[in-house]
Amino acid sequence: MTKNSYLFRLLAVLLLIGLYFTNNTTTAQTISRQDNETKKMVDEISAQNLKALVEKMVTFETRHTLSTTTDKKRGIGAAREWVKSEFEKYAQASGGRMTVEMDRFVVKADGRRVPQDTEMANVIATLKGSDPNDDRVIIVGGHLDSRATDVMDAKSKAPGANDDASGVAIVMEMARIMASRNFPATLKFVAFQGEEQGLYGSSHLAERAKAEGWNLIAMLNNDIVGNSYSSEMGIHDNSRVRVFSEATPSAETEQQARLRRTLGAENDGDSRQLARYMKMAGEKYVDQIEVILGYRADRFLRGGDHTPFNNQGYAAVRMSEMNEDFDHQHQNVRKENGVQYGDLVEFMDFEYLRKNTGVNLATMASLALAPYAPEKVAVVTSGLTNKTELKWEAPAKGKKPAGYVVLMRETSSPTWERSFFVTGTTTTLTYSKDNYYFAVQAADANGNASLPVLPVPAR
């Protein structure tokens, strides 16, 4: 091969992959290369569809976990059956690859929010991966149950439009759009039950995932994602959304904790990396949205359906609106002094919900289409140098990467700031490992990249 032909081929690969970030240091990341099919899916998301889904869920009057399961039109039982029937409609476009289940389980009386033994159920649509050798699983979820002011009130009207019909609507709209597409990895779309009573549905599924040995690489939880107004501050903002993530893994071993301290990686746990990935993918495909990284596992002293997955050692994050409207959250439907209270449809912003759905879809699709992550990523520490030598191995499973993206940021930076594309499995950068953090992704020819992997020291 001549030198010119080699340079031409290298340039072609670089143009095909594209750069992931501009070389700036701003928090909002500008990303250039888009996968055409993922962009089509994001563009198919309909604010009207999302509104119709939320409006239908509100018609069940209450979806409280302890409400009736025998009434055909009211209560959690009717709501579960409706979600199942909608998933089954979407599955018709999948060529048999999407299956739907009502995953039932019994919660024993806990003396707290479950007064007697109660059968609950998660509604799950599973889109099986197209590659039989790809065992990766990605979950997107929201909770179907709702509540009034009193968390034990199973009879009063509890429409739960934003908390959390909005999250379930995201899940359902994604299932509708993605059912007809092929992804190497397996996708699960979940409407959880029992969140308000104690995260029971998500705990059941996280425990099932662990017991059955799922290779669960990401769990995206959507809870309270459809309002753009702050009740106290009067702020209207549908251009920002929060993603919460734990910094260090809840289930890390002492050996992992020692490595984390050695690397100074207190801000680089798997869930934090997933949150950064969600920011990258969301801002790449959705206009007029900025993903704000909340450096907490959840809102202050609160929790959600991602938490049980964190506790089982999985990367899991929560999306939630930027400003909450507490007049219309966990409130009985009523009017006081001319003020309407209650979680009603009219207080939602469905264009905002559309954008938040796009962030979720872009994240799920990008991960599902990407190669497996690189293996044995290491930074060479055998000598004193102001450069950084990185090495890794190609993933042992799945499609062959077109190349690798090396990410870099200053130690004080919350997000990745620069990227370098390489075709081999080693690189030496003229930046000191003492001054920056690095990570490596495997990428395909369409710009889909795996989750970043931090290097460990190696001689």
Buried (B, 14 or more C-beta within 10 A) or exposed (E): EEEEEEEEEEEEEBEBBBBBBBEEEEBEBEBEBBBEBBBEBBEBBBBEBBBBBBBBBBEBBBBBBBBBBEEEEBBBBBBBBBBBEBBEEBBEBBEEBBBBEEBEBEBEEBEEBBEEEBEBBBBBBBBBBBBEEBBBBBBBBBBBBBBBBEBBBBEBBBBBBBBBBBBBBBBBBBBBBBBBBBBBBBBBBBBBBBBBBBBBBBBBBBBBBBEEEBEBBBBBBBBBBBBBBBBEEEEEBBEBBBBBBBBBBBEBEEEBEEBBEEBEBEBBBBBBBBBBBBBBBBBBBBEEBBBBBBEBBBBEEEBBBBBBBBBBBBBBBBBBBBBBBEBBBBBBBEEEEEEBBBBBBEBBBBBBBBBBBBBBBBBBBBBBBBBBBBBEBBBBBEEEEEEBBBBBEBBEBBBEBBBBBBBBBEEEBBBBBBBBBBBEBEBEBEBEBEEBBBBBBBBBEBBBBBBBBBBBEBE
